[in-house]
Amino acid sequence: MGLLGGNDLKEQQKINELELKINREKQKLDKKLTRQKILLGAFLIDTLEKDQVHGLKDYIAKSLPEYLTRETDRELLKGLIENLGGTMAAEDKSNVEGNI
């Protein structure tokens, strides 16, 4: 290396280490957010199963199909929606696709 190149390598190494640290922290945050969503979902399902909140089943049965935009998500939750008394009617699907 020349007289000027030695520090550049050290600085690049430090940048790489900091980027790795940032990525690890982002992964920790993503895991935390995912866990929060899972716990919230489990709580909601338990509340629905026990029918603890008047009108919640009807609200979710009606609103969830409208909320879901991906066909894979709609298929995944179809049974839940139907168990709540809702439908995944063709008109719901066409409304969703029209909004994409």
C-alpha positions as CSV (number, residue, x, y, z in Angstrom):
1,M,0.0,0.0,0.0
2,G,1.0,3.5,-0.6
3,L,1.3,6.2,2.0
4,L,-2.4,7.1,1.6
5,G,-4.0,3.6,1.3
6,G,-3.5,2.3,4.9
7,N,-6.2,4.4,6.5
8,D,-8.7,3.7,3.7
9,L,-8.6,0.0,4.5
10,K,-9.1,0.5,8.2
11,E,-12.0,2.9,7.6
12,Q,-13.7,0.5,5.2
13,Q,-13.3,-2.3,7.8
14,K,-14.9,0.0,10.4
15,I,-17.8,0.8,8.0
16,N,-18.3,-2.9,7.4
17,E,-18.4,-3.7,11.1
18,L,-20.9,-0.9,11.7
19,E,-23.1,-2.1,8.8
20,L,-23.1,-5.6,10.4
21,K,-24.1,-4.2,13.7
22,I,-26.9,-2.2,12.1
23,N,-28.2,-5.3,10.3
24,R,-28.1,-7.4,13.6
25,E,-30.1,-4.6,15.3
26,K,-32.6,-4.5,12.5
27,Q,-33.1,-8.3,12.7
28,K,-33.7,-8.0,16.5
29,L,-36.3,-5.3,15.9
30,D,-38.0,-7.4,13.1
31,K,-38.2,-10.4,15.4
32,K,-39.6,-8.3,18.2
33,L,-42.3,-6.8,15.9
34,T,-43.1,-10.3,14.5
35,R,-43.5,-11.6,18.1
36,Q,-45.8,-8.7,19.0
37,K,-48.0,-9.4,16.0
38,I,-48.2,-13.1,16.8
39,L,-49.1,-12.4,20.5
40,L,-51.7,-9.9,19.4
41,G,-53.2,-12.4,16.9
42,A,-53.3,-15.1,19.5
43,F,-55.1,-12.8,21.9
44,L,-57.6,-11.8,19.3
45,I,-58.3,-15.5,18.3
46,D,-58.7,-16.4,22.0
47,T,-61.2,-13.4,22.4
48,L,-63.1,-14.5,19.3
49,E,-63.3,-18.2,20.4
50,K,-64.6,-17.2,23.8
51,D,-67.0,-14.6,22.2
52,Q,-65.9,-12.1,24.8
53,V,-66.6,-8.9,22.9
54,H,-70.2,-8.3,21.6
55,G,-70.1,-7.8,17.8
56,L,-66.5,-8.6,17.3
57,K,-67.1,-11.8,15.4
58,D,-69.5,-10.1,13.0
59,Y,-67.2,-7.2,12.5
60,I,-64.2,-9.4,11.7
61,A,-66.2,-11.8,9.5
62,K,-67.3,-8.7,7.4
63,S,-64.2,-6.6,7.5
64,L,-61.4,-9.2,7.2
65,P,-62.2,-10.3,3.6
66,E,-62.1,-6.6,2.6
67,Y,-58.8,-6.1,4.3
68,L,-57.0,-9.0,2.7
69,T,-55.6,-8.1,-0.7
70,R,-53.4,-11.1,-1.6
71,E,-55.1,-14.2,-2.9
72,T,-52.8,-16.4,-0.8
73,D,-53.8,-14.5,2.4
74,R,-57.4,-14.8,1.5
75,E,-57.0,-18.6,1.0
76,L,-55.1,-18.9,4.3
77,L,-57.8,-17.2,6.3
78,K,-60.9,-18.5,4.4
79,G,-61.7,-21.2,7.0
80,L,-61.4,-18.7,9.9
81,I,-63.7,-16.2,8.2
82,E,-66.2,-18.9,7.4
83,N,-66.1,-20.2,11.0
84,L,-66.9,-16.6,12.1
85,G,-70.0,-16.6,9.8
86,G,-68.4,-14.6,7.0
87,T,-67.9,-15.4,3.4
88,M,-65.2,-15.1,0.8
89,A,-67.7,-14.2,-1.9
90,A,-66.8,-13.6,-5.5
91,E,-67.9,-10.0,-5.2
92,D,-65.5,-9.4,-2.2
93,K,-62.7,-10.7,-4.4
94,S,-63.5,-8.5,-7.3
95,N,-63.7,-5.5,-5.1
96,V,-60.3,-6.2,-3.7
97,E,-58.7,-6.8,-7.1
98,G,-60.2,-3.6,-8.4
99,N,-58.4,-1.7,-5.6
100,I,-54.9,-3.1,-6.5
